[in-house]
């Protein structure tokens, strides 16, 4: 007799269950849409009039809050869907409702609230509640405090950071006229007005640092940087304010456009048949299912029967190369292709396709916000852009034989930074022993010093960099942050630029 299976337990619907969150999310999304419609649809329906009467003149802001609340229930991840931000948004809407009600005339307040004026019924009832408990003057004071307190909560900031950033913005606003005047009249040391400004010139000081320990170099911010101040308790250098606030990034039109007629004409079908016939002659009935054409290599996706050993195909690499009339070292077997059950056979293209820097810079991958300092590398086998974050590779060695493209890659990295980062965000120290590889970069404001070609100065420049690094670690500890990004976020602007040292 067959055993009866146990009945499946039904999932109980609770406040935390998925069904509840989806239902609530749809409900709040509907409220957000209907609240927004009250501004654009002249309809006297009960639903729209009721929504308008709840929050009155802040209905639009309430619709934004309900939308973010719905997205949070749908598990959407962005700053305004976080619990802390949602609490701040709710507080902001309610405090504005109270303030609008308290500042209105006392005549027919309830009728005005019902008609969707002032802060609506929500503002009316909350204001009346506080007025019964406190004096009216205290009520409006509390409402203003709620409003001020809600703003940093909405923006996911602490009150202290918010006040610091607000004070900094006001300071910059009031000092703008003086700054413009100083820029017109002032001249940097050894630099004529009207010439291209630089971040500083440490090359004049390099000769003084020979045989000096990094911690005892005695190099001050005023000796190195223009428009930089030194923070108390630290030897590192900081931007007092952005030196290039109106910096315009280079136009993409400066780069050569790739030719339109440059598609690789590979005999995909013919080579696929050769691979299949070669394997068949050794008793393997494989079939090429797809081919990914890259700039220099084409990868053929081979499907093999169940039970066929992958090692057997790998051992036939030389035979496949012979059949395709290419070098045996040029054929590569990848088993399996990531994300598939196919074996990849990589064969060099008859014609190589040049990868243009412009098409990599124009691509979507380099614009991904996950990269702090994005640099272009090239294209992979399938022709997709390869972009990496140089910030995650603090010590990078590029090695290879003569003519393998080391200098091309290095210039690609530098140009990627120059195309997307301002001189306030990234600074360079460049060392060029050959005196011809990096000299074209002389004069750009991203340079801390002109390109170093005198090898006697290299050691001193690196000692300065070590001293700067140690000072920055001290600064991070004092400000309770882990890295440059955290420090700049706390200051509200690029107070501390990244420094890239390039040695060719």
Residue pairs with C-beta under 8 A, 6 or more apart in sequence:
11 17
13 19
13 20
14 20
21 73
21 74
22 73
22 74
24 73
25 70
25 71
25 73
25 74
26 70
27 70
28 66
28 67
28 69
28 70
28 73
29 66
29 67
29 70
31 51
31 63
31 66
32 63
32 64
32 65
32 66
32 67
32 70
33 63
34 47
34 48
34 51
35 51
35 55
35 59
35 60
35 62
35 63
35 66
36 60
36 63
37 43
37 48
38 48
38 51
38 52
38 59
38 116
39 59
39 60
41 48
49 116
51 59
52 59
52 116
52 120
53 113
53 114
53 115
53 116
53 120
53 121
54 62
54 120
54 121
54 122
55 61
55 62
55 93
55 97
55 119
55 120
55 122
55 123
56 97
56 100
56 113
56 116
56 117
56 118
56 119
56 120
56 121
56 122
56 123
57 100
57 116
57 117
57 118
57 119
57 120
58 93
58 96
58 97
58 100
58 119
58 120
58 123
59 116
59 120
61 89
61 92
61 93
61 96
62 93
64 89
65 86
65 89
65 90
65 93
68 80
68 81
68 85
68 86
68 89
69 86
71 78
71 81
72 81
72 82
72 83
72 86
79 85
79 155
79 156
80 86
80 89
80 154
82 156
84 153
84 156
85 153
85 154
85 155
85 156
87 153
88 150
88 151
88 152
88 153
88 154
88 155
89 150
89 154
91 146
91 147
91 149
91 150
91 153
92 147
92 150
92 151
92 154
94 122
94 123
94 126
94 146
95 143
95 144
95 146
95 147
95 150
96 119
96 123
96 147
97 118
97 119
97 120
97 122
97 123
97 126
98 119
98 123
98 126
98 127
98 130
98 139
98 140
98 143
98 146
99 119
99 123
99 140
99 143
99 144
99 147
100 118
100 119
100 123
101 109
101 113
101 118
101 119
101 123
101 124
101 127
102 127
102 136
102 139
102 140
102 143
103 140
104 112
104 117
104 118
109 118
109 124
110 124
112 118
113 119
113 120
113 121
113 123
113 124
114 121
118 124
119 127
127 139
127 143
130 138
130 139
130 142
130 143
131 139
134 142
149 159
151 162
152 158
152 159
152 161
152 162
155 162
157 165
161 490
161 492
164 491
164 492
165 492
168 491
168 492
168 493
169 492
172 241
179 241
184 193
185 193
186 193
187 193
188 197
188 198
188 226
189 201
189 226
190 201
191 197
191 198
196 443
196 444
196 445
197 226
197 243
197 445
198 226
198 445
198 447
199 225
199 226
199 243
199 423
199 427
199 445
199 446
199 447
199 448
199 497
200 224
200 225
200 226
200 228
200 448
200 449
201 449
201 450
202 219
202 224
202 448
202 449
202 461
202 464
203 449
203 450
203 452
203 457
205 219
205 223
205 224
205 464
206 449
206 452
206 457
206 460
206 461
206 464
207 457
207 460
208 460
209 217
209 219
209 460
209 463
209 464
210 456
210 459
210 460
212 218
212 460
212 463
213 463
214 463
214 464
214 466
214 467
214 470
215 467
215 470
217 463
217 464
217 467
219 235
219 464
219 467
220 230
220 235
221 228
221 229
221 230
221 236
221 237
221 238
222 228
222 230
224 237
224 448
224 464
225 237
226 243
227 239
227 240
227 241
227 243
228 237
228 238
228 239
228 240
229 237
229 238
229 240
230 236
230 237
230 238
231 238
231 475
233 474
233 478
234 471
234 474
234 475
234 478
235 467
235 471
235 474
236 468
236 471
236 472
236 474
236 475
236 496
237 468
238 475
238 495
238 496
239 424
239 493
239 494
239 495
239 496
239 497
241 493
242 424
242 493
242 494
243 423
243 424
244 422
244 423
244 424
244 445
245 424
247 422
247 423
247 424
249 419
249 420
249 422
250 418
250 419
252 358
252 361
252 362
252 419
255 356
255 357
255 358
255 361
256 356
256 357
256 358
257 356
257 358
258 354
258 356
258 358
258 359
262 353
262 354
263 353
264 293
264 295
264 349
264 351
264 353
265 351
266 293
266 298
266 349
266 350
266 351
267 350
268 291
268 293
268 298
271 298
271 300
271 324
271 347
272 288
272 291
272 300
274 323
274 324
275 286
275 288
275 300
275 302
275 320
275 323
275 324
275 345
276 286
276 287
276 288
277 323
278 316
278 319
278 320
278 323
279 285
279 286
279 302
279 313
279 316
279 320
280 286
282 312
282 316
282 319
284 304
284 305
284 308
284 312
284 313
284 316
285 304
285 305
286 302
286 303
286 304
286 305
286 308
286 313
286 343
287 302
287 303
288 300
288 301
288 302
288 303
289 301
289 302
289 303
289 342
290 300
290 301
290 342
291 298
291 299
291 300
291 301
292 298
292 299
292 301
292 381
292 382
292 383
293 349
293 382
293 383
294 349
294 379
294 380
294 381
294 382
294 383
295 349
295 352
295 353
295 354
295 355
295 378
295 379
295 383
296 348
296 349
296 352
296 353
297 346
297 347
297 348
297 349
297 381
298 346
298 347
298 348
298 349
298 381
299 334
299 337
299 344
299 345
299 346
299 347
299 381
299 382
300 344
300 345
300 346
300 347
301 337
301 340
301 342
301 343
301 344
302 313
302 342
302 343
302 344
302 345
303 341
303 342
303 343
304 310
304 313
304 343
310 335
310 343
313 333
313 335
313 343
314 333
314 335
317 328
317 331
317 332
317 333
318 328
318 331
320 331
320 345
321 327
321 328
321 330
321 331
322 328
324 331
324 347
326 347
326 348
327 348
330 347
330 348
331 345
331 346
331 347
331 348
332 344
332 345
332 346
333 343
333 344
333 345
333 346
334 343
334 344
334 345
334 346
335 343
335 344
336 342
336 343
336 344
337 343
337 344
346 381
355 378
355 379
357 376
357 412
357 415
360 366
360 376
360 378
360 379
360 385
360 387
360 412
361 376
361 416
361 419
363 385
363 387
364 385
365 384
365 385
365 386
365 387
366 374
366 376
366 385
366 387
366 416
366 420
368 374
368 387
370 389
371 387
371 388
371 389
371 391
372 389
372 391
372 392
372 485
373 389
373 390
373 391
373 417
373 421
373 426
373 498
373 500
374 387
374 388
374 389
374 390
374 416
374 420
375 387
375 388
375 389
375 390
375 412
375 413
375 416
375 417
376 385
376 386
376 387
376 412
376 413
376 416
377 386
377 387
377 388
377 409
377 412
378 386
379 385
379 386
380 386
390 396
390 413
390 417
390 500
391 498
398 406
398 409
398 410
399 406
400 406
407 437
407 504
410 437
410 502
410 504
413 502
414 428
414 441
414 502
417 426
417 428
417 446
417 500
418 444
418 446
421 446
422 494
423 444
423 445
423 446
423 497
424 493
424 494
424 497
425 494
425 497
425 498
426 446
426 497
426 498
426 499
426 500
427 446
427 447
427 448
427 497
427 498
427 499
427 500
428 441
428 444
428 446
428 447
428 448
428 499
428 500
428 501
428 502
429 447
429 448
429 449
429 452
429 461
429 465
429 499
429 500
429 501
429 502
430 438
430 441
430 447
430 451
430 452
430 501
430 502
430 503
430 504
431 438
431 451
431 452
431 458
431 461
431 501
431 502
431 503
431 504
432 438
432 439
432 451
432 452
432 453
432 504
433 453
433 455
433 504
434 504
435 453
437 504
438 451
438 502
438 504
439 451
439 453
441 447
441 451
442 450
442 451
448 499
449 461
452 458
452 461
458 503
462 501
465 499
465 501
468 499
472 484
472 496
475 487
475 496
476 482
476 483
476 486
476 487
479 487
479 490
481 487
481 490
484 496
484 498
487 495
487 496
488 494
488 495
488 496
